[in-house]
């Protein structure tokens, strides 16, 4: 069990925001929910509002981890979370690169160090039935 009280959480590929909103409900100081689709972020913001998690404890940012570059400085976040965001094998390396970019390289600095814990990332993935995709990623 991970205690996330007062921690700053970053969610990748938030969809409707269930995971990030759950972190807020568990006591995270703030959750930044990201998705590459602005229309999906609007749905996540609506979900936050309906679940009483909107306001100063949630923010929504259009960001695409598959680019392999994080728009944030290292050491800001305590915890990164994602669930079912790897739809293609080739997305794993950019996700890892993004996680490495936001993790603080110096263990004596950064948000997680202030809490006495290292930066952590929790990823959930369910293997689903095979979907055959072409080289462009489109289902066949």
LUMFI-419099 format. One record per atom (N, C-alpha, C): residue number from 1; residue in one letter; atom name; y negated, z, x negated. Coordinates in steps of 0.02 Angstrom, whole numbers, plus 50000, padded with zeros to 5 digits. Layout:
# residues N
<NUM A CA <Y Z X>>
...
//
This chain:
# residues 140
<1 X N <50060 50000 49957>>
<1 X CA <50000 50000 50000>>
<1 X C <49938 50000 49956>>
<2 X N <49892 49958 49972>>
<2 X CA <49830 49952 49935>>
<2 X C <49773 49984 49974>>
<3 X N <49736 50028 49942>>
<3 X CA <49678 50058 49974>>
<3 X C <49618 50014 49960>>
<4 X N <49586 49989 50012>>
<4 X CA <49529 49944 50001>>
<4 X C <49464 49974 50024>>
<5 X N <49463 50039 50034>>
<5 X CA <49401 50073 50054>>
<5 X C <49344 50054 50007>>
<6 X N <49288 50033 50036>>
<6 X CA <49226 50019 50000>>
<6 X C <49232 49962 49949>>
<7 X N <49282 49920 49955>>
<7 X CA <49289 49865 49908>>
<7 X C <49260 49800 49936>>
<8 X N <49242 49755 49890>>
<8 X CA <49215 49690 49909>>
<8 X C <49273 49640 49907>>
<9 X N <49288 49609 49964>>
<9 X CA <49346 49565 49972>>
<9 X C <49324 49493 49981>>
<10 X N <49361 49448 49950>>
<10 X CA <49350 49376 49958>>
<10 X C <49413 49346 49987>>
<11 X N <49407 49311 50044>>
<11 X CA <49464 49277 50075>>
<11 X C <49457 49202 50066>>
<12 X N <49510 49171 50041>>
<12 X CA <49512 49098 50033>>
<12 X C <49546 49068 50094>>
<13 X N <49519 49011 50118>>
<13 X CA <49550 48975 50173>>
<13 X C <49558 49019 50235>>
<14 X N <49504 49047 50258>>
<14 X CA <49507 49100 50309>>
<14 X C <49532 49078 50377>>
<15 X N <49525 49014 50394>>
<15 X CA <49545 48995 50462>>
<15 X C <49505 49035 50512>>
<16 X N <49538 49070 50557>>
<16 X CA <49504 49111 50606>>
<16 X C <49482 49179 50578>>
<17 X N <49499 49193 50515>>
<17 X CA <49474 49253 50482>>
<17 X C <49516 49315 50491>>
<18 X N <49576 49309 50516>>
<18 X CA <49618 49367 50530>>
<18 X C <49627 49414 50471>>
<19 X N <49642 49386 50413>>
<19 X CA <49655 49428 50354>>
<19 X C <49592 49464 50330>>
<20 X N <49537 49428 50324>>
<20 X CA <49474 49458 50302>>
<20 X C <49449 49510 50351>>
<21 X N <49455 49495 50416>>
<21 X CA <49434 49543 50467>>
<21 X C <49477 49606 50466>>
<22 X N <49541 49597 50452>>
<22 X CA <49586 49655 50446>>
<22 X C <49565 49699 50387>>
<23 X N <49545 49668 50332>>
<23 X CA <49520 49706 50274>>
<23 X C <49459 49747 50293>>
<24 X N <49414 49718 50331>>
<24 X CA <49354 49754 50354>>
<24 X C <49375 49813 50398>>
<25 X N <49422 49800 50443>>
<25 X CA <49446 49854 50487>>
<25 X C <49479 49911 50447>>
<26 X N <49508 49894 50389>>
<26 X CA <49539 49945 50346>>
<26 X C <49488 49982 50303>>
<27 X N <49424 49960 50305>>
<27 X CA <49373 49996 50269>>
<27 X C <49340 49961 50212>>
<28 X N <49354 49896 50202>>
<28 X CA <49320 49859 50149>>
<28 X C <49244 49862 50161>>
<29 X N <49206 49868 50109>>
<29 X CA <49133 49870 50115>>
<29 X C <49107 49805 50145>>
<30 X N <49137 49749 50123>>
<30 X CA <49115 49683 50145>>
<30 X C <49171 49634 50131>>
<31 X N <49178 49585 50174>>
<31 X CA <49225 49530 50163>>
<31 X C <49187 49465 50167>>
<32 X N <49196 49424 50116>>
<32 X CA <49169 49356 50115>>
<32 X C <49226 49310 50134>>
<33 X N <49221 49279 50193>>
<33 X CA <49273 49234 50217>>
<33 X C <49253 49163 50201>>
<34 X N <49297 49127 50167>>
<34 X CA <49282 49059 50147>>
<34 X C <49331 49010 50178>>
<35 X N <49307 48950 50189>>
<35 X CA <49348 48894 50210>>
<35 X C <49310 48831 50190>>
<36 X N <49345 48777 50181>>
<36 X CA <49310 48716 50161>>
<36 X C <49279 48680 50221>>
<37 X N <49298 48700 50281>>
<37 X CA <49274 48667 50342>>
<37 X C <49221 48711 50377>>
<38 X N <49158 48689 50379>>
<38 X CA <49106 48728 50413>>
<38 X C <49123 48743 50486>>
<39 X N <49155 48697 50521>>
<39 X CA <49172 48709 50591>>
<39 X C <49223 48766 50598>>
<40 X N <49267 48773 50550>>
<40 X CA <49315 48828 50550>>
<40 X C <49279 48894 50537>>
<41 X N <49229 48893 50494>>
<41 X CA <49190 48954 50481>>
<41 X C <49154 48977 50543>>
<42 X N <49131 48931 50585>>
<42 X CA <49100 48950 50648>>
<42 X C <49149 48987 50693>>
<43 X N <49211 48964 50694>>
<43 X CA <49263 48998 50733>>
<43 X C <49278 49067 50704>>
<44 X N <49279 49072 50638>>
<44 X CA <49291 49137 50606>>
<44 X C <49235 49186 50621>>
<45 X N <49173 49161 50622>>
<45 X CA <49116 49204 50638>>
<45 X C <49121 49228 50711>>
<46 X N <49142 49184 50755>>
<46 X CA <49151 49203 50825>>
<46 X C <49207 49256 50831>>
<47 X N <49260 49246 50795>>
<47 X CA <49316 49294 50794>>
<47 X C <49292 49362 50769>>
<48 X N <49251 49362 50717>>
<48 X CA <49223 49425 50691>>
<48 X C <49182 49460 50743>>
<49 X N <49141 49422 50778>>
<49 X CA <49099 49450 50831>>
<49 X C <49141 49481 50886>>
<50 X N <49192 49445 50908>>
<50 X CA <49235 49469 50962>>
<50 X C <49276 49530 50941>>
<51 X N <49288 49538 50876>>
<51 X CA <49328 49594 50850>>
<51 X C <49286 49650 50822>>
<52 X N <49221 49648 50833>>
<52 X CA <49177 49702 50811>>
<52 X C <49168 49707 50736>>
<53 X N <49178 49651 50700>>
<53 X CA <49172 49653 50627>>
<53 X C <49115 49610 50602>>
<54 X N <49074 49585 50646>>
<54 X CA <49017 49543 50626>>
<54 X C <48961 49588 50599>>
<55 X N <48912 49556 50570>>
<55 X CA <48854 49593 50544>>
<55 X C <48856 49599 50469>>
<56 X N <48836 49656 50444>>
<56 X CA <48827 49664 50371>>
<56 X C <48893 49670 50333>>
<57 X N <48949 49676 50368>>
<57 X CA <49013 49685 50333>>
<57 X C <49054 49620 50327>>
<58 X N <49030 49566 50355>>
<58 X CA <49064 49501 50350>>
<58 X C <49013 49447 50336>>
<59 X N <49032 49401 50293>>
<59 X CA <48991 49342 50283>>
<59 X C <49039 49282 50278>>
<60 X N <49013 49222 50290>>
<60 X CA <49053 49163 50294>>
<60 X C <49023 49109 50250>>
<61 X N <49063 49081 50205>>
<61 X CA <49038 49035 50154>>
<61 X C <49084 48974 50151>>
<62 X N <49055 48915 50154>>
<62 X CA <49093 48853 50144>>
<62 X C <49108 48846 50070>>
<63 X N <49172 48849 50053>>
<63 X CA <49194 48842 49983>>
<63 X C <49264 48813 49983>>
<64 X N <49278 48772 49934>>
<64 X CA <49342 48738 49928>>
<64 X C <49374 48756 49862>>
<65 X N <49424 48800 49864>>
<65 X CA <49457 48822 49802>>
<65 X C <49494 48766 49767>>
<66 X N <49510 48712 49802>>
<66 X CA <49547 48658 49770>>
<66 X C <49507 48621 49717>>
<67 X N <49442 48635 49715>>
<67 X CA <49401 48606 49662>>
<67 X C <49411 48643 49596>>
<68 X N <49441 48703 49599>>
<68 X CA <49456 48742 49538>>
<68 X C <49396 48775 49507>>
<69 X N <49340 48776 49541>>
<69 X CA <49280 48809 49516>>
<69 X C <49255 48858 49568>>
<70 X N <49242 48918 49546>>
<70 X CA <49218 48969 49592>>
<70 X C <49142 48968 49594>>
<71 X N <49112 48973 49653>>
<71 X CA <49039 48975 49657>>
<71 X C <49010 49045 49643>>
<72 X N <49053 49093 49623>>
<72 X CA <49031 49161 49610>>
<72 X C <49042 49179 49537>>
<73 X N <49002 49227 49514>>
<73 X CA <49011 49253 49445>>
<73 X C <49074 49296 49443>>
<74 X N <49102 49302 49384>>
<74 X CA <49160 49345 49374>>
<74 X C <49139 49418 49384>>
<75 X N <49185 49458 49408>>
<75 X CA <49174 49530 49413>>
<75 X C <49140 49554 49476>>
<76 X N <49126 49510 49523>>
<76 X CA <49092 49531 49584>>
<76 X C <49141 49562 49634>>
<77 X N <49199 49531 49641>>
<77 X CA <49247 49552 49692>>
<77 X C <49300 49600 49665>>
<78 X N <49322 49644 49710>>
<78 X CA <49376 49690 49694>>
<78 X C <49444 49661 49711>>
<79 X N <49445 49621 49765>>
<79 X CA <49508 49597 49792>>
<79 X C <49498 49527 49820>>
<80 X N <49545 49482 49805>>
<80 X CA <49546 49416 49836>>
<80 X C <49610 49411 49878>>
<81 X N <49604 49383 49937>>
<81 X CA <49662 49376 49981>>
<81 X C <49665 49304 50008>>
<82 X N <49725 49282 50023>>
<82 X CA <49736 49217 50054>>
<82 X C <49804 49217 50086>>
<83 X N <49810 49180 50140>>
<83 X CA <49874 49174 50174>>
<83 X C <49883 49102 50197>>
<84 X N <49939 49073 50177>>
<84 X CA <49956 49005 50196>>
<84 X C <49901 48955 50181>>
<85 X N <49879 48954 50119>>
<85 X CA <49828 48906 50099>>
<85 X C <49855 48851 50053>>
<86 X N <49917 48857 50031>>
<86 X CA <49946 48808 49985>>
<86 X C <49990 48759 50025>>
<87 X N <49959 48705 50047>>
<87 X CA <49995 48656 50087>>
<87 X C <50025 48601 50044>>
<88 X N <50001 48594 49983>>
<88 X CA <50028 48546 49935>>
<88 X C <50038 48582 49869>>
<89 X N <50090 48563 49833>>
<89 X CA <50103 48594 49768>>
<89 X C <50044 48589 49721>>
<90 X N <50008 48533 49724>>
<90 X CA <49953 48522 49678>>
<90 X C <49893 48569 49691>>
<91 X N <49894 48607 49746>>
<91 X CA <49840 48654 49760>>
<91 X C <49849 48720 49724>>
<92 X N <49908 48733 49697>>
<92 X CA <49921 48798 49664>>
<92 X C <49879 48807 49601>>
<93 X N <49875 48756 49559>>
<93 X CA <49837 48763 49497>>
<93 X C <49763 48774 49509>>
<94 X N <49731 48737 49554>>
<94 X CA <49660 48751 49568>>
<94 X C <49649 48821 49596>>
<95 X N <49695 48846 49637>>
<95 X CA <49688 48914 49663>>
<95 X C <49692 48964 49607>>
<96 X N <49739 48955 49562>>
<96 X CA <49745 49000 49505>>
<96 X C <49682 48996 49461>>
<97 X N <49656 48937 49450>>
<97 X CA <49595 48929 49410>>
<97 X C <49536 48965 49442>>
<98 X N <49531 48961 49508>>
<98 X CA <49478 48995 49544>>
<98 X C <49485 49070 49539>>
<99 X N <49547 49095 49547>>
<99 X CA <49559 49167 49540>>
<99 X C <49542 49192 49470>>
<100 X N <49561 49153 49419>>
<100 X CA <49545 49172 49350>>
<100 X C <49470 49172 49339>>
<101 X N <49435 49125 49370>>
<101 X CA <49362 49121 49361>>
<101 X C <49325 49180 49392>>
<102 X N <49351 49207 49447>>
<102 X CA <49316 49263 49478>>
<102 X C <49339 49331 49453>>
<103 X N <49396 49332 49418>>
<103 X CA <49420 49395 49389>>
<103 X C <49377 49412 49329>>
<104 X N <49361 49475 49320>>
<104 X CA <49321 49497 49263>>
<104 X C <49364 49498 49201>>
<105 X N <49342 49463 49149>>
<105 X CA <49380 49462 49087>>
<105 X C <49376 49527 49047>>
<106 X N <49323 49563 49054>>
<106 X CA <49314 49627 49019>>
<106 X C <49334 49684 49065>>
<107 X N <49387 49722 49049>>
<107 X CA <49410 49775 49094>>
<107 X C <49361 49833 49101>>
<108 X N <49309 49835 49060>>
<108 X CA <49260 49889 49063>>
<108 X C <49198 49870 49104>>
<109 X N <49200 49813 49137>>
<109 X CA <49144 49790 49178>>
<109 X C <49170 49767 49245>>
<110 X N <49125 49752 49289>>
<110 X CA <49144 49722 49353>>
<110 X C <49154 49772 49409>>
<111 X N <49156 49745 49469>>
<111 X CA <49161 49787 49530>>
<111 X C <49224 49828 49530>>
<112 X N <49280 49798 49513>>
<112 X CA <49343 49835 49516>>
<112 X C <49344 49892 49466>>
<113 X N <49316 49882 49408>>
<113 X CA <49314 49936 49359>>
<113 X C <49275 49995 49385>>
<114 X N <49221 49982 49420>>
<114 X CA <49181 50037 49448>>
<114 X C <49223 50079 49496>>
<115 X N <49271 50048 49529>>
<115 X CA <49315 50084 49575>>
<115 X C <49375 50113 49538>>
<116 X N <49380 50102 49473>>
<116 X CA <49436 50127 49434>>
<116 X C <49500 50087 49441>>
<117 X N <49495 50026 49468>>
<117 X CA <49553 49984 49478>>
<117 X C <49538 49914 49452>>
<118 X N <49589 49878 49429>>
<118 X CA <49578 49809 49407>>
<118 X C <49570 49763 49467>>
<119 X N <49542 49704 49455>>
<119 X CA <49537 49652 49507>>
<119 X C <49609 49636 49528>>
<120 X N <49618 49625 49593>>
<120 X CA <49683 49607 49619>>
<120 X C <49677 49547 49665>>
<121 X N <49732 49510 49670>>
<121 X CA <49736 49454 49716>>
<121 X C <49802 49462 49754>>
<122 X N <49799 49455 49820>>
<122 X CA <49858 49459 49863>>
<122 X C <49863 49393 49901>>
<123 X N <49918 49357 49890>>
<123 X CA <49928 49292 49922>>
<123 X C <49991 49295 49964>>
<124 X N <49985 49272 50026>>
<124 X CA <50043 49267 50069>>
<124 X C <50060 49194 50080>>
<125 X N <50124 49178 50080>>
<125 X CA <50144 49109 50090>>
<125 X C <50212 49108 50124>>
<126 X N <50218 49068 50175>>
<126 X CA <50282 49060 50210>>
<126 X C <50307 48989 50198>>
<127 X N <50368 48984 50174>>
<127 X CA <50397 48918 50165>>
<127 X C <50414 48890 50234>>
<128 X N <50390 48832 50248>>
<128 X CA <50400 48802 50313>>
<128 X C <50446 48741 50306>>
<129 X N <50465 48713 50363>>
<129 X CA <50507 48654 50361>>
<129 X C <50472 48598 50323>>
<130 X N <50511 48554 50296>>
<130 X CA <50484 48501 50255>>
<130 X C <50439 48454 50295>>
<131 X N <50382 48440 50265>>
<131 X CA <50337 48389 50291>>
<131 X C <50329 48340 50234>>
<132 X N <50348 48279 50246>>
<132 X CA <50345 48229 50193>>
<132 X C <50275 48200 50190>>
<133 X N <50247 48202 50130>>
<133 X CA <50179 48179 50120>>
<133 X C <50178 48125 50067>>
<134 X N <50133 48079 50075>>
<134 X CA <50124 48027 50026>>
<134 X C <50081 48052 49968>>
<135 X N <50069 48010 49920>>
<135 X CA <50029 48030 49861>>
<135 X C <49958 48050 49880>>
<136 X N <49934 48026 49938>>
<136 X CA <49867 48044 49962>>
<136 X C <49867 48110 50000>>
<137 X N <49925 48141 50010>>
<137 X CA <49930 48204 50046>>
<137 X C <49938 48197 50120>>
<138 X N <49935 48136 50146>>
<138 X CA <49942 48125 50218>>
<138 X C <50015 48130 50239>>
<139 X N <50029 48162 50296>>
<139 X CA <50099 48166 50321>>
<139 X C <50127 48096 50334>>
<140 X N <50190 48088 50322>>
<140 X CA <50225 48024 50333>>
<140 X C <50277 48033 50388>>
//
